[in-house]
Amino acid sequence: MVGMIARCIVRAHPILTMAACMSYQRLLAELDLGFTRLRNRVVMGSMHTGMEDRFWNYPKLAEYFRERARGGVGLIITGGISPNREGWLLPFGGTLNSVFDLRNHWRLTQAVHEEGGKIALQILHAGRYGYPAVRCVRIGVEVAHFEVQATRVQHGRH
Ligand SMILES: Cc1cc2nc3c(=O)[nH]c(=O)nc-3n(C[C@H](O)[C@H](O)[C@H](O)COP(=O)(O)O)c2cc1C
């Protein structure tokens, strides 16, 4: 009988199974952050899947996060999303810098909220590692501009 109940719990709530195996007593306790409440302290860390970078993958990404939320995770952190084009992790990668980007991100939020979880968007600027092609194009343009200027000076057209 006890085994049957345990099996039911395992199927119903994977997080409970995990907690039962460990002694993190507050793991499943609610957490009031002031601006929001988490149903427990289980956090899914930020892991870029690549789906963030193409708008057509957002429905799939929403289902991916929905499954994790359904499994009981309290807070999911998205893979890194760039705040602008200079910070792209990939050419035309996941960005949040206009209202047009919001629709995709809301899709994720909605899926997770429907399962009782919370989700935070990770803003990640790739800094000096921002997609090199973008930088190469810019450097290329700057070099070309410099060469045009130098040629003009050489031919006394400045
Ligand atoms: C495939 C993959 C993608 C990741 N993407 C991100 C990311 O977008 N942002 C971030 O801060 N960390 C990212 N990480 C780092 C993880 O969040 C985590 O910090 C790292 O895997 C170390 O944890 P671990 O020792 O449990 O693996 C990624 C890790 C992996 C394996």
The ligand as an SDF file (V2000), in Angstrom:
LIG
                    3D

 31 33  0  0  0  0  0  0  0  0999 V2000
   24.1790   23.7020  -23.0320 C   0  0  0  0  0  0  0  0  0  0  0  0
   24.3960   24.7410  -21.9650 C   0  0  0  0  0  0  0  0  0  0  0  0
   23.9330   26.0140  -22.1700 C   0  0  0  0  0  0  0  0  0  0  0  0
   24.1260   27.0170  -21.1910 C   0  0  0  0  0  0  0  0  0  0  0  0
   23.6290   28.2710  -21.4030 N   0  0  0  0  0  0  0  0  0  0  0  0
   23.8010   29.2120  -20.4590 C   0  0  0  0  0  0  0  0  0  0  0  0
   23.2560   30.5080  -20.6350 C   0  0  0  0  0  0  0  0  0  0  0  0
   22.6010   30.8190  -21.6400 O   0  0  0  0  0  0  0  0  0  0  0  0
   23.4700   31.4160  -19.6500 N   0  0  0  0  0  0  0  0  0  0  0  0
   24.1860   31.1100  -18.4950 C   0  0  0  0  0  0  0  0  0  0  0  0
   24.3540   31.9660  -17.6370 O   0  0  0  0  0  0  0  0  0  0  0  0
   24.6780   29.8830  -18.3230 N   0  0  0  0  0  0  0  0  0  0  0  0
   24.5100   28.9410  -19.2620 C   0  0  0  0  0  0  0  0  0  0  0  0
   25.0140   27.6910  -19.0590 N   0  0  0  0  0  0  0  0  0  0  0  0
   25.7120   27.4100  -17.7890 C   0  0  0  0  0  0  0  0  0  0  0  0
   24.7820   26.6760  -16.8400 C   0  0  0  0  0  0  0  0  0  0  0  0
   23.7170   27.4990  -16.4360 O   0  0  0  0  0  0  0  0  0  0  0  0
   25.5180   26.2220  -15.5680 C   0  0  0  0  0  0  0  0  0  0  0  0
   25.9540   27.3490  -14.8670 O   0  0  0  0  0  0  0  0  0  0  0  0
   26.7010   25.4040  -15.8910 C   0  0  0  0  0  0  0  0  0  0  0  0
   26.2860   24.3190  -16.6980 O   0  0  0  0  0  0  0  0  0  0  0  0
   27.3690   24.9050  -14.5880 C   0  0  0  0  0  0  0  0  0  0  0  0
   26.5040   24.0970  -13.9020 O   0  0  0  0  0  0  0  0  0  0  0  0
   26.7890   22.5260  -13.7850 P   0  0  0  0  0  0  0  0  0  0  0  0
   28.1220   22.4060  -13.1560 O   0  0  0  0  0  0  0  0  0  0  0  0
   25.6700   22.0080  -12.9250 O   0  0  0  0  0  0  0  0  0  0  0  0
   26.7120   21.9890  -15.1950 O   0  0  0  0  0  0  0  0  0  0  0  0
   24.8190   26.7020  -19.9990 C   0  0  0  0  0  0  0  0  0  0  0  0
   25.2740   25.3920  -19.8090 C   0  0  0  0  0  0  0  0  0  0  0  0
   25.0860   24.4410  -20.7610 C   0  0  0  0  0  0  0  0  0  0  0  0
   25.5840   23.0520  -20.5100 C   0  0  0  0  0  0  0  0  0  0  0  0
  1  2  1  0
  2  3  1  0
  2 30  2  0
  3  4  2  0
  4  5  1  0
  4 28  1  0
  5  6  2  0
  6  7  1  0
  6 13  1  0
  7  8  2  0
  7  9  1  0
  9 10  1  0
 10 11  2  0
 10 12  1  0
 12 13  2  0
 13 14  1  0
 14 15  1  0
 14 28  1  0
 15 16  1  0
 16 17  1  0
 16 18  1  0
 18 19  1  0
 18 20  1  0
 20 21  1  0
 20 22  1  0
 22 23  1  0
 23 24  1  0
 24 25  2  0
 24 26  1  0
 24 27  1  0
 28 29  2  0
 29 30  1  0
 30 31  1  0
M  END
$$$$
